[in-house]
Every structure is written in structure tokens, then in C-alpha cells.
Amino acid sequence: MKAVRDYPKCIITAKGTRWVEGGHPWIYDAEVVREEGAAENGALVDAVSEKGKYLGTGFLSRSSKIRVRLISRNANDRFDAAFWKRRVRYAWDYRKTVMGADVSCCRLIFGEADGFPGLTVDRFGDILVTQTLSLGMERVKDVVFPLLVEVLREDGEQINGIFERNDVAIREKEGLAQDKGWYPLSGLPVPADTVTEICENGVYYRVDVENGQKTGFFLDQKYNRLAVAKIAKNKRVLDCFTHTGSFALNAAKGGAAHVTAVDISESAIEMARTNARRNALDDRMDFLAADVFELLPKLEAEGGKPYDFIILDPPAFTKSRKTADNAERGYKEINLRALRLLPRGGYFATASCSHFMPHERFERMLRSAALDAGVELKQIEARQQAGDHPILWNVPETDYLKFYLFQVI
């Protein structure tokens, strides 16, 4: 028997109804015919078809083009603390299953893929780092955040702090201010430092959760870094867009003869140096603060083939469809230059973390770059993000990371 519905309603077009029934949890503003009942911005509303069919319940956002973000399609759900605790427990149990011993550093909540629209939670040992990008999740975070700590503690996992990284412009589309800082947890003192240490793939890293990119460290490439380490032995490696040195350090740990790590950020390079010293790998590594778009043509002009393994892991070149063409040109530029630098028989790793550069388009760009470079690509592996960043097939936005390993022939 269905529960009595006492939520305001958003009446959805036939097109929007088909979209939702296809499994996508977003309802765009253009698909809302009208509202019935007084709904506060950020509050829960029922999505209903023009024929009166219940489609689901979600957070209303009048400032965003995504007008409703569904959190449930079950008319009997009650959205109390018990509901959110079940969601947290389900997400945590999933991570324990798919990540095993690596669960101490993982993405604990991956937004829509875990039923928390607009919320990201990364775990770095005893610290959780959050990004809250939807108004609805902002309104319920005081319920959800303590539950994150509670569920992990029930499994004997100690959490000593939650740091909010809400210093992202996308919050403004939800009418939210940008900020960052420690979330006040009842009964716990505020941690003294925002820099912590983690261990991933046997490599130790200093992670700055306050000032590092995103939440401080990119967890999604965890097993792709292992794939690089497996083939790095005795190679001369160039790691471009190294950030804090993760691919470079894995290559060095995998037995590379020498690794050069490059990033445009001086602070990132300094952190990479620190990480190399921490892992006693600095004797086989050097670090360069440089723009990869300038460095690769310079190396090509100098002649020779100084590297036999090049890694490209750039930041997202596009965050919208409008700039996808420019992004593709940028991807081709660096991939073409890298392929020209490699000798026959050399190895090549390349990635894109933009959802708006889908697999088919990225692969088409790679074929074009290889053709222009006069080489062929022998694929070793095609990989995606680690399992703690699950992909929902009905939500294409969750499928974003592309990672390829090749031999160049």
C-alpha cells in the first residue's frame, strides 16, 4: 500500500517522463509544466507525469537548470535519518566489497551513483573530504555527515574530521556560496592540520585537503597507476600533468630507470618532490614546473628520443559540450606531440577525465593523432575509473574517465 503523499508536486512533460522512466535521476527546468503546492527551494517534491503517475521524489532547485534531482522512486520511502543511514551503509558496504584492503583511501560517496545527488565524499584515512554541489544535499548535510562517521565507526573505522571543499564555482548555479573548512562534529576537536598522509599501491603521499586540487588527491586513477607501474621497469619515463606525482611515483616504484615529472603548478611539483623523498625514490626522479603544451614542442625541436614511456593525464579540457571542439584540439595537440617523441617500441599512456569527451570521440582523436605522427598504436589495455567511482549505465555523466595503454609501433 502506498504512503499518503504530502509533498508538493512538479508536473512533468511527456518527454521528461520518458527520460525519468528511462532511469535518469535529473529533471530539467524545461520539462516542468507547473508546480502544485508550496515548495521551498531545496526541499523535497514529488515528480508526477501529466497523467498523474508518480515518477519519484527529489530535491527542488529553482536556480539550476536541473530543476529536480531524484533521490527515490519508491512511493513508500520516508526521508528521515534512517533512510539516509541505509544509503550510507549501502555505499560503504559496496566499497568494502569492491575495494577490499584499499578501502582506507577511496571515494565513499559518488553523487548520483550512490543516491546522494550533488555530494562527493572522499576518504583519506581518518579524514573525510566533502563537496556539496546541490542545494538539496546542502539542506540535509547536517543529517548525512554525522551518519558517515557513525556508519564507519560501527565497523571499527576511526574518522577524526570532515573537511568541506565547497570552493567550487558550480555551487553558484545552485544559489550556494563558496567556502571551505572543517565541519563541526559533535564531541570531536577540530583537527590541527589539513595535510595528511595516505598510502596507495604501496606509495605514500602527503595530501593537502584544504589546498590540493578537487578534494586533495585523485583517487579514480588508483588501479590505472598500478597498470603503469607494471610496465615501467627499466623505462625512461616522462609523466606530464603529474600533479603531486602519483603516476610518476608508481612508475619509479615499478622499477623505471628514471622518471621526469612535469606540472605547471610550482606547489604541485614541490609536493611531488616531497612525496618522492618520503618514498626514497628521489634518486631516480627529477621534477620540472612547466607548461606541457610548451614543453612537448620544445623537446621535439631538440630532436632525439629521450623517453621510451610517456604518460599524459591532463585535467579536464572541457566541462561543457560548447567547448568540446576546442578540447579535442587540445587533446590531439599533446597526444600528437607525445607520439612523435616516442621511439618505435616505446610505451604510451593517455587519459581524459571529461564526460563531454566520450570514449568514441577520444578514440577517434587518438587514431587521428597516431596517423599524423606516422605511427601505429598497439593497445595493451583500455581502462576506466576505479570501482569506488561506480558507473550507472542509465546516468552517462558517471562514465567520465578514459585511460589507455599502448605500445607505439
Phi and psi in degrees as a GROMACS rama.xvg file:
@    title "Ramachandran Plot"
@    xaxis  label "Phi"
@    yaxis  label "Psi"
@TYPE xy
-73.7382  144.633  LYS-2
-70.3137  155.574  ALA-3
-68.6908  131.463  VAL-4
-91.5019  118.756  ARG-5
-120.42  20.6444  ASP-6
-93.7743  148.761  TYR-7
-58.215  159.943  PRO-8
-118.274  147.604  LYS-9
-114.368  120.299  CYS-10
-86.6272  127.381  ILE-11
-110.031  142.764  ILE-12
-63.2476  167.013  THR-13
-61.7783  -39.8657  ALA-14
-63.4747  -45.9708  LYS-15
-63.4945  -36.4071  GLY-16
-62.7907  -44.1804  THR-17
-62.2115  -39.5138  ARG-18
-61.1554  -47.9945  TRP-19
-67.7613  -41.9098  VAL-20
-67.2276  -20.0154  GLU-21
-76.5217  -7.94913  GLY-22
112.898  -4.50164  GLY-23
-82.0801  138.01  HIS-24
-89.1311  1.79143  PRO-25
-102.682  138.547  TRP-26
-121.699  118.858  ILE-27
-81.6462  158.625  TYR-28
-58.3967  -35.8544  ASP-29
-66.9368  -17.3775  ALA-30
-95.968  1.1652  GLU-31
-94.4889  113.472  VAL-32
-72.2743  -46.4463  VAL-33
-167.714  166.627  ARG-34
-108.656  146.046  GLU-35
-125.187  124.323  GLU-36
94.9337  158.636  GLY-37
-87.1566  108.695  ALA-38
-111.673  129.929  ALA-39
-75.5755  147.92  GLU-40
-61.9754  127.751  ASN-41
91.1504  -7.29385  GLY-42
-85.3155  172.39  ALA-43
-80.2267  138.579  LEU-44
-135.841  155.065  VAL-45
-88.3435  135.407  ASP-46
-95.1385  126.292  ALA-47
-133.025  138.485  VAL-48
-71.228  166.573  SER-49
-64.7293  -18.3424  GLU-50
-91.7361  3.7382  LYS-51
91.4543  7.92952  GLY-52
-79.9332  132.378  LYS-53
-71.9874  127.534  TYR-54
-107.364  -27.4528  LEU-55
156.835  176.489  GLY-56
-125.379  137.039  THR-57
-157.414  179.784  GLY-58
-83.1622  132.288  PHE-59
-86.7903  135.859  LEU-60
-137.972  105.074  SER-61
-78.6845  -16.031  ARG-62
-87.0629  -15.6675  SER-63
-105.902  152.958  SER-64
-67.0003  -25.9689  LYS-65
-84.7089  95.3847  ILE-66
-73.0408  -37.1857  ARG-67
-133.928  132.68  VAL-68
-113.364  109.753  ARG-69
-70.8878  141.279  LEU-70
-116.926  -12.3434  ILE-71
-157.888  148.617  SER-72
-116.946  10.8443  ARG-73
-101.211  113.571  ASN-74
-67.2546  -12.1578  ALA-75
-95.292  -3.22504  ASN-76
-67.5756  142.364  ASP-77
-114.164  128.689  ARG-78
-95.6091  61.6104  PHE-79
-104.447  -171.98  ASP-80
-60.6292  -35.1893  ALA-81
-63.3402  -37.6258  ALA-82
-60.7775  -49.2925  PHE-83
-69.3825  -32.7444  TRP-84
-66.4961  -38.1972  LYS-85
-60.6001  -41.5902  ARG-86
-63.3084  -44.166  ARG-87
-63.5598  -45.3371  VAL-88
-61.5758  -41.2514  ARG-89
-62.3947  -43.6331  TYR-90
-65.2553  -41.762  ALA-91
-67.6172  -43.2974  TRP-92
-61.8878  -38.4191  ASP-93
-61.3702  -45.9716  TYR-94
-62.6502  -40.6573  ARG-95
-60.3837  -37.1208  LYS-96
-71.8042  -48.9738  THR-97
-87.2652  -21.5819  VAL-98
-103.746  -20.073  MET-99
56.5755  -126.874  GLY-100
-66.8893  -14.3898  ALA-101
-84.9543  9.02908  ASP-102
-72.7659  -12.4072  VAL-103
-70.0669  -22.4759  SER-104
-133.587  104.366  CYS-105
-160.819  168.208  CYS-106
-83.5574  113.156  ARG-107
-82.0753  -38.8773  LEU-108
-129.125  125.922  ILE-109
-119.197  63.8229  PHE-110
50.4635  -129.235  GLY-111
-59.0574  -30.3547  GLU-112
-64.3052  -20.0285  ALA-113
-114.961  7.84505  ASP-114
81.1208  21.8369  GLY-115
-124.171  78.0603  PHE-116
-60.0646  123.276  PRO-117
84.9018  8.00365  GLY-118
-116.223  130.07  LEU-119
-118.562  134.292  THR-120
-133.972  118.171  VAL-121
-107.704  140.11  ASP-122
-105.334  126.153  ARG-123
-121.847  85.4081  PHE-124
65.2691  -116.531  GLY-125
-94.8554  11.8933  ASP-126
-120.668  135.405  ILE-127
-104.714  137.965  LEU-128
-119.256  127.998  VAL-129
-117.406  151.171  THR-130
-130.498  123.059  GLN-131
-111.073  109.507  THR-132
-113.976  7.80659  LEU-133
-130.543  147.22  SER-134
-62.6041  -38.7205  LEU-135
-61.5888  -45.2547  GLY-136
-67.9151  -32.4898  MET-137
-60.1966  -38.2032  GLU-138
-71.3009  -26.8072  ARG-139
-108.32  6.6629  VAL-140
-64.0434  -28.7704  LYS-141
-69.0343  -16.6353  ASP-142
-88.6779  -45.786  VAL-143
-72.951  -43.3865  VAL-144
-61.7508  -47.6393  PHE-145
-61.3277  -30.2342  PRO-146
-68.5909  -32.5057  LEU-147
-58.2795  -47.2158  LEU-148
-66.4199  -42.6365  VAL-149
-62.1517  -46.2712  GLU-150
-64.6557  -43.1511  VAL-151
-66.5801  -39.1401  LEU-152
-65.5164  -33.2811  ARG-153
-61.7617  -22.4744  GLU-154
-99.8494  12.0993  ASP-155
81.3131  14.4374  GLY-156
-95.658  124.694  GLU-157
-90.0581  126.048  GLN-158
-118.829  125.334  ILE-159
-109.785  -1.49403  ASN-160
-175.675  152.224  GLY-161
-122.89  120.528  ILE-162
-107.15  127.914  PHE-163
-93.6122  122.098  GLU-164
-107.555  72.9972  ARG-165
-99.2141  27.5864  ASN-166
-92.379  54.9356  ASP-167
-130.024  137.935  VAL-168
-64.4485  -27.2417  ALA-169
-61.3008  -21.7933  ILE-170
-61.5785  -29.1048  ARG-171
-66.5633  -26.0943  GLU-172
-68.6951  -17.901  LYS-173
-100.484  5.83536  GLU-174
75.7621  22.5346  GLY-175
-107.576  145.129  LEU-176
-79.4281  156.368  ALA-177
-87.4039  140.363  GLN-178
-165.313  171.257  ASP-179
-156.819  153.455  LYS-180
156.134  174.454  GLY-181
-72.2086  134.041  TRP-182
-80.747  132.131  TYR-183
-72.6738  113.789  PRO-184
-102.772  124.991  LEU-185
-58.4864  129.499  SER-186
85.8687  -2.81112  GLY-187
-120.354  134.766  LEU-188
-71.1484  155.914  PRO-189
-69.3394  128.402  VAL-190
-55.1116  147.813  PRO-191
-77.3651  -21.7183  ALA-192
-137.203  145.718  ASP-193
-98.7024  5.77049  THR-194
-107.017  126.78  VAL-195
-128.832  171.767  THR-196
-117.902  137.817  GLU-197
-126.649  164.444  ILE-198
-127.887  123.084  CYS-199
-133.16  128.537  GLU-200
56.6413  28.8996  ASN-201
80.2499  4.94148  GLY-202
-107.936  134.419  VAL-203
-95.0889  140.736  TYR-204
-134.217  142.445  TYR-205
-88.704  125.484  ARG-206
-117.822  121.848  VAL-207
-95.5667  99.8024  ASP-208
-74.3535  -16.2735  VAL-209
-87.8177  -39.9419  GLU-210
-116.519  -10.5686  ASN-211
-69.4371  164.097  GLY-212
-63.2752  146.508  GLN-213
55.1517  -116.271  LYS-214
-98.6802  6.69721  THR-215
118.281  -24.0414  GLY-216
-161.774  145.06  PHE-217
-93.7542  104.371  PHE-218
-83.2242  -18.2513  LEU-219
-69.17  -21.3131  ASP-220
-94.3977  11.9799  GLN-221
-45.644  -55.5875  LYS-222
-83.6453  -19.6723  TYR-223
-68.7883  -34.2888  ASN-224
-64.9093  -37.5872  ARG-225
-63.1496  -39.0822  LEU-226
-62.4067  -37.8111  ALA-227
-65.8933  -44.11  VAL-228
-59.0018  -34.7491  ALA-229
-65.5852  -26.4723  LYS-230
-113.844  9.49938  ILE-231
-86.4486  -10.9233  ALA-232
-55.5653  127.98  LYS-233
67.4202  8.78019  ASN-234
-88.9423  152.321  LYS-235
-94.5057  113.541  ARG-236
-112.112  136.543  VAL-237
-115.529  116.021  LEU-238
-105.969  107.725  ASP-239
-94.1526  143.447  CYS-240
60.8783  49.8697  PHE-241
-69.2456  -20.3661  THR-242
56.7695  -115.916  HIS-243
-98.0199  18.7489  THR-244
95.0552  17.2916  GLY-245
-64.2964  -50.9131  SER-246
-65.7598  -41.064  PHE-247
-60.3587  -43.9073  ALA-248
-67.8711  -38.2943  LEU-249
-65.0858  -39.0906  ASN-250
-64.0852  -44.3502  ALA-251
-63.442  -43.2283  ALA-252
-64.6986  -29.6269  LYS-253
-76.5503  -1.58822  GLY-254
103.274  18.4629  GLY-255
-58.773  144.837  ALA-256
-65.6673  -41.6528  ALA-257
-159.597  147.298  HIS-258
-130.301  129.303  VAL-259
-107.391  123.362  THR-260
-108.674  127.822  ALA-261
-124.554  134.915  VAL-262
-153.993  149.887  ASP-263
-73.7065  -20.3522  ILE-264
-88.8504  120.76  SER-265
-62.9167  -39.7584  GLU-266
-67.5966  -37.172  SER-267
-64.8998  -42.5982  ALA-268
-63.3895  -39.7208  ILE-269
-64.7269  -39.6261  GLU-270
-66.2463  -37.5374  MET-271
-62.507  -41.5282  ALA-272
-60.4519  -44.9006  ARG-273
-59.3863  -43.4024  THR-274
-64.6856  -37.5432  ASN-275
-64.5715  -42.9427  ALA-276
-63.9068  -40.8079  ARG-277
-60.0975  -32.7194  ARG-278
-98.7801  8.21319  ASN-279
54.5078  40.3598  ALA-280
-114.181  0.401677  LEU-281
-68.782  -16.7729  ASP-282
-73.2206  -15.1846  ASP-283
-116.051  17.7721  ARG-284
-135.672  149.043  MET-285
-134.919  161.689  ASP-286
-132.911  140.165  PHE-287
-137.841  125.437  LEU-288
-89.0894  107.449  ALA-289
-158.303  157.743  ALA-290
-82.5319  118.096  ASP-291
-59.2855  -34.1648  VAL-292
-65.8807  -23.5764  PHE-293
-94.2036  -34.3457  GLU-294
-67.6518  -45.7313  LEU-295
-62.3015  -46.3687  LEU-296
-61.4096  -35.1765  PRO-297
-63.7498  -45.1262  LYS-298
-63.3789  -39.1175  LEU-299
-64.056  -41.2993  GLU-300
-66.9923  -29.0576  ALA-301
-72.7123  -18.0506  GLU-302
79.2689  173.397  GLY-303
82.6988  174.575  GLY-304
-128.943  77.851  LYS-305
-71.0273  -15.1291  PRO-306
-128.714  146.656  TYR-307
-116.634  10.5385  ASP-308
-152.113  117.819  PHE-309
-119.734  135.811  ILE-310
-118.357  127.033  ILE-311
-117.036  112.234  LEU-312
-131.578  70.2879  ASP-313
-76.4833  162.275  PRO-314
-66.4175  169.63  PRO-315
-62.0416  123.777  ALA-316
-82.6024  -13.3447  PHE-317
-147.577  139.725  THR-318
-121.584  17.4915  LYS-319
-157.241  159.885  SER-320
-67.2674  -27.2013  ARG-321
-63.2226  -30.6414  LYS-322
-106.105  12.6017  THR-323
-64.2847  -36.041  ALA-324
-64.2376  -45.1954  ASP-325
-62.2392  -39.8047  ASN-326
-62.4738  -42.469  ALA-327
-61.7773  -38.4133  GLU-328
-64.1472  -39.4959  ARG-329
-64.7521  -44.245  GLY-330
-61.0662  -43.4938  TYR-331
-64.9945  -38.5436  LYS-332
-57.8379  -51.1312  GLU-333
-73.0858  -34.8174  ILE-334
-69.1985  -41.0985  ASN-335
-61.4415  -47.683  LEU-336
-61.1889  -43.0357  ARG-337
-63.8066  -42.5584  ALA-338
-64.9466  -34.9915  LEU-339
-68.5398  -26.2301  ARG-340
-80.3448  -20.1846  LEU-341
-86.2931  142.933  LEU-342
-77.2434  163.96  PRO-343
-60.3788  132.723  ARG-344
90.1359  -3.11293  GLY-345
-73.3277  172.72  GLY-346
-120.695  151.434  TYR-347
-145.397  126.613  PHE-348
-119.199  133.101  ALA-349
-143.598  147.112  THR-350
-144.752  159.004  ALA-351
-141.259  133.915  SER-352
-109.307  19.8199  CYS-353
-101.532  125.057  SER-354
-61.3944  -29.6811  HIS-355
-82.0958  6.0044  PHE-356
-119.82  79.8081  MET-357
-64.7568  165.147  PRO-358
-51.9813  -47.1491  HIS-359
-62.1143  -41.6131  GLU-360
-71.2045  -39.8283  ARG-361
-64.2666  -42.4258  PHE-362
-66.0189  -37.7629  GLU-363
-62.1484  -40.9464  ARG-364
-62.1722  -42.3011  MET-365
-63.8145  -40.9017  LEU-366
-61.4774  -41.6117  ARG-367
-66.1106  -42.5158  SER-368
-63.41  -42.3664  ALA-369
-64.556  -40.9392  ALA-370
-61.6405  -46.1288  LEU-371
-67.7112  -29.6647  ASP-372
-81.6497  -9.43708  ALA-373
72.5573  31.4198  GLY-374
-128.476  167.829  VAL-375
-114.654  151.206  GLU-376
-109.116  121.833  LEU-377
-100.878  108.987  LYS-378
-72.9267  130.448  GLN-379
-94.6354  -49.9853  ILE-380
-150.473  149.84  GLU-381
-121.465  121.494  ALA-382
-128.211  171.022  ARG-383
-133.883  -161.465  GLN-384
-71.5566  159.206  GLN-385
-64.2583  161.521  ALA-386
-66.2167  -13.3021  GLY-387
-78.9114  -1.98867  ASP-388
-116.492  66.8821  HIS-389
-62.8824  146.599  PRO-390
-100.61  122.907  ILE-391
-93.4901  121.773  LEU-392
-65.6187  -22.8037  TRP-393
-89.3065  -0.643945  ASN-394
-129.132  88.5673  VAL-395
-58.013  -26.4933  PRO-396
-61.9875  -21.1915  GLU-397
-80.1509  -10.4113  THR-398
-102.614  95.8461  ASP-399
-128.426  -29.4724  TYR-400
-94.3246  128.386  LEU-401
-118.907  133.937  LYS-402
-144.172  126.449  PHE-403
-129.277  140.523  TYR-404
-116.805  129.922  LEU-405
-132.947  157.141  PHE-406
-103.591  140.811  GLN-407
-97.1405  124.079  VAL-408
